[in-house]
Amino acid sequence: MRFVRWFLGNLILFIDFITTPRGIKRSPDAQAQVDQQTRMLALYQFHACPFCVKVRRSMKRFSLNIELRDAKNNSMYREELEKEGGRIKVPCLRITNDDGSVSWMYESSDIIRYLEKRFVETTPTNSQHSKA
């Protein structure tokens, strides 16, 4: 069983590598604004988790530089996820709000919808959004 997980995980990562999507083209100023906003986000994830790969691909497609936190191999991030987020489940997006409060969002589809609504639908150059 361990070999099957290892094999499938590496297969997922290989396919992700060879089919990496292109990102949105933004002006340097617009990208700097997006980068400033993404500093308030962190994605707790496992490297070979298919749902985490799905979110990371969307981050790449949307040209988002969000901190990745490995909750499988880093015990500090794993404990943070459990203590503050309420459970060890990935992917999980940690959102620090403007008022300093923190929200935790689970479920890959919800995370992708949130990122798209916040960073893509408001981007004037989203017509250059590359489909992958």
Contacts in CASP RR format, 6 or more apart in sequence:
PFRMAT RR
TARGET T0000
AUTHOR 0000-0000-0000
METHOD contacts of the structure
MODEL  1
MRFVRWFLGNLILFIDFITTPRGIKRSPDAQAQVDQQTRMLALYQFHACP
FCVKVRRSMKRFSLNIELRDAKNNSMYREELEKEGGRIKVPCLRITNDDG
SVSWMYESSDIIRYLEKRFVETTPTNSQHSKA
8 48 0 8 1.000
9 48 0 8 1.000
10 48 0 8 1.000
12 48 0 8 1.000
12 50 0 8 1.000
12 53 0 8 1.000
13 47 0 8 1.000
13 48 0 8 1.000
13 53 0 8 1.000
16 53 0 8 1.000
16 56 0 8 1.000
16 57 0 8 1.000
19 132 0 8 1.000
20 57 0 8 1.000
20 60 0 8 1.000
20 132 0 8 1.000
21 57 0 8 1.000
21 60 0 8 1.000
21 61 0 8 1.000
21 130 0 8 1.000
21 131 0 8 1.000
21 132 0 8 1.000
22 61 0 8 1.000
22 130 0 8 1.000
22 132 0 8 1.000
23 60 0 8 1.000
23 61 0 8 1.000
23 62 0 8 1.000
23 63 0 8 1.000
23 129 0 8 1.000
23 130 0 8 1.000
24 61 0 8 1.000
24 62 0 8 1.000
24 63 0 8 1.000
24 120 0 8 1.000
24 123 0 8 1.000
24 125 0 8 1.000
24 126 0 8 1.000
24 128 0 8 1.000
24 129 0 8 1.000
24 130 0 8 1.000
25 63 0 8 1.000
25 125 0 8 1.000
25 128 0 8 1.000
26 34 0 8 1.000
26 63 0 8 1.000
26 123 0 8 1.000
26 125 0 8 1.000
27 125 0 8 1.000
30 123 0 8 1.000
30 124 0 8 1.000
30 125 0 8 1.000
31 63 0 8 1.000
34 63 0 8 1.000
34 64 0 8 1.000
34 65 0 8 1.000
34 119 0 8 1.000
34 123 0 8 1.000
35 65 0 8 1.000
37 118 0 8 1.000
37 119 0 8 1.000
38 64 0 8 1.000
38 65 0 8 1.000
38 66 0 8 1.000
38 119 0 8 1.000
39 67 0 8 1.000
40 95 0 8 1.000
40 96 0 8 1.000
40 97 0 8 1.000
41 64 0 8 1.000
41 66 0 8 1.000
41 67 0 8 1.000
41 93 0 8 1.000
41 94 0 8 1.000
41 95 0 8 1.000
41 96 0 8 1.000
42 66 0 8 1.000
42 67 0 8 1.000
42 68 0 8 1.000
42 69 0 8 1.000
42 93 0 8 1.000
42 94 0 8 1.000
43 52 0 8 1.000
43 55 0 8 1.000
43 56 0 8 1.000
43 59 0 8 1.000
43 66 0 8 1.000
43 67 0 8 1.000
43 68 0 8 1.000
43 69 0 8 1.000
43 91 0 8 1.000
43 92 0 8 1.000
43 93 0 8 1.000
43 94 0 8 1.000
43 111 0 8 1.000
44 69 0 8 1.000
44 71 0 8 1.000
44 77 0 8 1.000
44 80 0 8 1.000
44 81 0 8 1.000
44 90 0 8 1.000
44 91 0 8 1.000
44 92 0 8 1.000
44 93 0 8 1.000
44 94 0 8 1.000
45 52 0 8 1.000
45 55 0 8 1.000
45 56 0 8 1.000
45 68 0 8 1.000
45 69 0 8 1.000
45 70 0 8 1.000
45 71 0 8 1.000
45 90 0 8 1.000
45 91 0 8 1.000
45 92 0 8 1.000
46 52 0 8 1.000
46 70 0 8 1.000
46 71 0 8 1.000
46 72 0 8 1.000
46 90 0 8 1.000
47 70 0 8 1.000
47 72 0 8 1.000
47 73 0 8 1.000
49 90 0 8 1.000
49 91 0 8 1.000
51 90 0 8 1.000
51 91 0 8 1.000
51 108 0 8 1.000
52 90 0 8 1.000
52 91 0 8 1.000
52 108 0 8 1.000
54 108 0 8 1.000
54 112 0 8 1.000
55 91 0 8 1.000
55 93 0 8 1.000
55 108 0 8 1.000
55 111 0 8 1.000
55 112 0 8 1.000
56 68 0 8 1.000
57 132 0 8 1.000
58 111 0 8 1.000
58 112 0 8 1.000
58 115 0 8 1.000
58 116 0 8 1.000
59 66 0 8 1.000
59 115 0 8 1.000
61 129 0 8 1.000
61 130 0 8 1.000
61 132 0 8 1.000
62 115 0 8 1.000
62 116 0 8 1.000
62 119 0 8 1.000
62 120 0 8 1.000
62 129 0 8 1.000
64 115 0 8 1.000
64 119 0 8 1.000
66 93 0 8 1.000
69 77 0 8 1.000
69 80 0 8 1.000
69 81 0 8 1.000
69 94 0 8 1.000
70 77 0 8 1.000
71 77 0 8 1.000
71 78 0 8 1.000
71 81 0 8 1.000
71 88 0 8 1.000
71 90 0 8 1.000
71 92 0 8 1.000
72 78 0 8 1.000
72 90 0 8 1.000
78 88 0 8 1.000
81 87 0 8 1.000
81 88 0 8 1.000
81 89 0 8 1.000
81 90 0 8 1.000
81 92 0 8 1.000
82 88 0 8 1.000
84 94 0 8 1.000
84 102 0 8 1.000
84 104 0 8 1.000
85 92 0 8 1.000
85 94 0 8 1.000
85 104 0 8 1.000
86 104 0 8 1.000
87 106 0 8 1.000
89 106 0 8 1.000
91 106 0 8 1.000
91 108 0 8 1.000
91 111 0 8 1.000
92 104 0 8 1.000
92 105 0 8 1.000
92 106 0 8 1.000
93 104 0 8 1.000
93 105 0 8 1.000
93 111 0 8 1.000
93 114 0 8 1.000
93 115 0 8 1.000
94 102 0 8 1.000
94 103 0 8 1.000
94 104 0 8 1.000
95 102 0 8 1.000
95 103 0 8 1.000
95 104 0 8 1.000
95 105 0 8 1.000
96 102 0 8 1.000
97 103 0 8 1.000
105 111 0 8 1.000
105 114 0 8 1.000
120 126 0 8 1.000
120 129 0 8 1.000
END
